[in-house]
Amino acid sequence: MSIKIEHVSHLYGEGEAFEKKALDDVTLEIPDGQFLGVIGHTGSGKSTLIQHLNGLLKATSGTIYYNNEDIYQENYDMKKLRSKVGLVFQYPEHQLFEIDVFSDVCFGPKNLGLPQEEIEARAKEALEHVGLGPDFYKKSPFELSGGQKRRVAIAGILAMEPEVIVLDEPTAGLDPKGRDEILDLVAELHQVRKITVVLVSHSMEDVAKYVDRLIVMDDGKVRFDGTPKEVFSHYKELEKLGLAAPQVTYVTHALKEKGWDIDTDATTVEEAKEAILKALKLPLKSMVSEKTDPGKGAAL
């Protein structure tokens, strides 16, 4: 199973004076079971791209295949597609509208025409997966914290038993603890349920820590596509696009420039820690230059 995007372009507006090319001849494939990160500056096309994955937006040109089926073919079942490719919006309020949490999570499977017993079983299992027990069932979604709302929104998608889950800035507005809880939850779902995950994020640290593959959108095009290490090795080019690399990338490169024999491929705090400890065990041959006072170390 996979999603294939072939030569997809998307125009917003009508008439040449008003048209904006939000996507420009994008071609890529998302294999089954991958954890894909998508980054880009505001207006780069990343949110437009993910809304094509389950047919919320239709390409102006090009096509999209889900499990080798053209989703634009006549009589294609878009309802089924959206049950298999679930999208969690940046603002969960946009997909929470029932009177209580349990009813909200039941909404998706109910629309699939499932028996009531199965609907409720799916809702309970999904809420359990996101860490919301029976105490939350009768609460209004709008009385919950930002992180809890996102958990409910994710549960609503999980209850439809998707094969792909797409998350648009799922940690926006959350404090560091809430951000880590949501992303750890998504990572667990990926590992346990083997769900394909597409994560749009503005946090370089988050994508470096969690994703297997990273694409960089710019001006409607895919500028970089590779592992986080491969993409962040182009940190100077990313800066020209208004982006950056994780902070540890700059730390290891600064140490390298100071003469440390250190691996600069680190993209996470743990990797940087290991690289620094490894470097400290080696002779600091370049740490003190011939012109430096022997009693003083070179400044970092």
Order of alpha helices (4+ residues) and beta strands (2+ residues): beta-beta-beta-alpha-beta-beta-alpha-beta-alpha-alpha-alpha-beta-alpha-beta-alpha-beta-beta-alpha-alpha-alpha-alpha
